[in-house]
Amino acid sequence: MIRELEEAIGYHFHNISLLQNALTHSSYANERWHNSLLSNERLEFLGDSILGMLVAEYLFRTFPDRPEGELTRMRADMVCEKTLAAVADRIGLGKHLMLGHGEEQGGGRSRESILADAVESVIAACFLDGGIQAALGFVQRFILVEVPVHKLHNADYKTQLQELVQQKRNQSLRYELVGQSGPDHDKKFDVEVSLNGAVVGLGSGSSKKRAEQDAARCAIEKLFPGEI
């Protein structure tokens, strides 16, 4: 079945274990080997940076007349969880994931956060196996095919909050994970955002990224009513 996935993504691995690692969720690694380091989380970390860089370079070269803030929002829209989960659906990534029993029973194969993380992991696996051109090939085939030139698909509240507070000088925003609960297949994360040391928003979500976005949204509603 893994060869079927290679066909879907348009890249054949020299080291197939890299792709297998990209498909291994932490719930499976913990359940089978009691070692989360054998999951795709490290690949996700690398893939997130590679994806951000490739999309940023594309936008920089393609839209020379767009200001930094607009390019930042466009990039955020193109690499957000919802966009990446849609890519995962397109290539049938969910059915290839290795999940623990609880995550399997909890619908992990269709959970947006898991699918988005797996896409980033696959990008990193392509990079480690075939270099930057292999990663770029994936990004070109599945991410750069729909660029939000006129209207962004998804709100990026973190970027919006950053731009709003920077209207004054010497402003400092900080996001802090203050709690998490629930089983592996249904985690909930709580994040606070502080402005110059004072808490201005509290958000929750199924991932830390989502919780940060929710916290930023709450902060905008509190500090800048009418901006959302």
Solvent accessible surface area in square Angstrom, and as a share of the most:
residue,aa,sasa,rsa
1,M,148,0.66
2,I,37,0.19
3,R,138,0.50
4,E,84,0.38
5,L,0,0.00
6,E,0,0.00
7,E,119,0.54
8,A,42,0.32
9,I,0,0.00
10,G,44,0.42
11,Y,35,0.13
12,H,98,0.44
13,F,14,0.06
14,H,160,0.72
15,N,72,0.37
16,I,44,0.22
17,S,55,0.36
18,L,34,0.17
19,L,0,0.00
20,Q,77,0.34
21,N,49,0.25
22,A,0,0.00
23,L,5,0.03
24,T,4,0.02
25,H,31,0.14
26,S,20,0.13
27,S,9,0.06
28,Y,42,0.16
29,A,0,0.00
30,N,57,0.29
31,E,101,0.45
32,R,152,0.56
33,W,109,0.38
34,H,157,0.70
35,N,56,0.29
36,S,48,0.31
37,L,124,0.61
38,L,83,0.41
39,S,2,0.02
40,N,8,0.04
41,E,85,0.38
42,R,167,0.61
43,L,13,0.07
44,E,37,0.16
45,F,156,0.65
46,L,54,0.27
47,G,0,0.00
48,D,63,0.33
49,S,68,0.44
50,I,12,0.06
51,L,1,0.01
52,G,17,0.17
53,M,94,0.42
54,L,7,0.03
55,V,0,0.00
56,A,33,0.25
57,E,76,0.34
58,Y,72,0.28
59,L,1,0.01
60,F,144,0.60
61,R,173,0.63
62,T,60,0.35
63,F,26,0.11
64,P,117,0.74
65,D,116,0.60
66,R,53,0.19
67,P,84,0.53
68,E,131,0.59
69,G,16,0.16
70,E,51,0.23
71,L,31,0.15
72,T,30,0.17
73,R,76,0.28
74,M,2,0.01
75,R,87,0.32
76,A,25,0.19
77,D,2,0.01
78,M,4,0.02
79,V,34,0.20
80,C,32,0.19
81,E,28,0.13
82,K,123,0.52
83,T,34,0.20
84,L,2,0.01
85,A,3,0.03
86,A,59,0.46
87,V,9,0.05
88,A,0,0.00
89,D,101,0.52
90,R,149,0.55
91,I,11,0.06
92,G,24,0.23
93,L,0,0.00
94,G,11,0.10
95,K,108,0.46
96,H,18,0.08
97,L,6,0.03
98,M,58,0.26
99,L,14,0.07
100,G,1,0.01
101,H,122,0.55
102,G,29,0.28
103,E,1,0.01
104,E,67,0.30
105,Q,130,0.58
106,G,32,0.31
107,G,36,0.35
108,G,0,0.00
109,R,77,0.28
110,S,88,0.57
111,R,59,0.22
112,E,59,0.27
113,S,12,0.08
114,I,12,0.06
115,L,5,0.02
116,A,4,0.03
117,D,42,0.22
118,A,0,0.00
119,V,0,0.00
120,E,3,0.01
121,S,0,0.00
122,V,0,0.00
123,I,0,0.00
124,A,0,0.00
125,A,0,0.00
126,C,0,0.00
127,F,65,0.27
128,L,92,0.46
129,D,23,0.12
130,G,36,0.35
131,G,31,0.29
132,I,66,0.33
133,Q,128,0.57
134,A,11,0.09
135,A,0,0.00
136,L,41,0.21
137,G,15,0.14
138,F,0,0.00
139,V,0,0.00
140,Q,93,0.42
141,R,88,0.32
142,F,18,0.08
143,I,5,0.03
144,L,22,0.11
145,V,94,0.54
146,E,112,0.50
147,V,27,0.16
148,P,6,0.04
149,V,50,0.29
150,H,178,0.80
151,K,164,0.69
152,L,55,0.27
153,H,104,0.46
154,N,30,0.15
155,A,63,0.49
156,D,18,0.10
157,Y,46,0.18
158,K,64,0.27
159,T,20,0.12
160,Q,45,0.20
161,L,0,0.00
162,Q,69,0.31
163,E,59,0.26
164,L,17,0.09
165,V,7,0.04
166,Q,107,0.48
167,Q,137,0.61
168,K,151,0.64
169,R,211,0.77
170,N,140,0.72
171,Q,54,0.24
172,S,67,0.43
173,L,34,0.17
174,R,149,0.54
175,Y,54,0.21
176,E,76,0.34
177,L,67,0.34
178,V,72,0.41
179,G,26,0.25
180,Q,96,0.43
181,S,61,0.39
182,G,42,0.40
183,P,73,0.46
184,D,84,0.43
185,H,51,0.23
186,D,82,0.43
187,K,65,0.28
188,K,97,0.41
189,F,29,0.12
190,D,34,0.17
191,V,3,0.01
192,E,48,0.21
193,V,0,0.00
194,S,17,0.11
195,L,28,0.14
196,N,86,0.44
197,G,73,0.70
198,A,58,0.45
199,V,77,0.45
200,V,13,0.08
201,G,7,0.07
202,L,99,0.49
203,G,2,0.02
204,S,44,0.28
205,G,16,0.16
206,S,39,0.25
207,S,20,0.13
208,K,106,0.45
209,K,100,0.42
210,R,93,0.34
211,A,0,0.00
212,E,40,0.18
213,Q,52,0.23
214,D,35,0.18
215,A,0,0.00
216,A,0,0.00
217,R,71,0.26
218,C,36,0.21
219,A,0,0.00
220,I,0,0.00
221,E,89,0.40
222,K,132,0.56
223,L,61,0.30
224,F,52,0.22
225,P,104,0.65
226,G,79,0.76
227,E,88,0.39
228,I,99,0.50
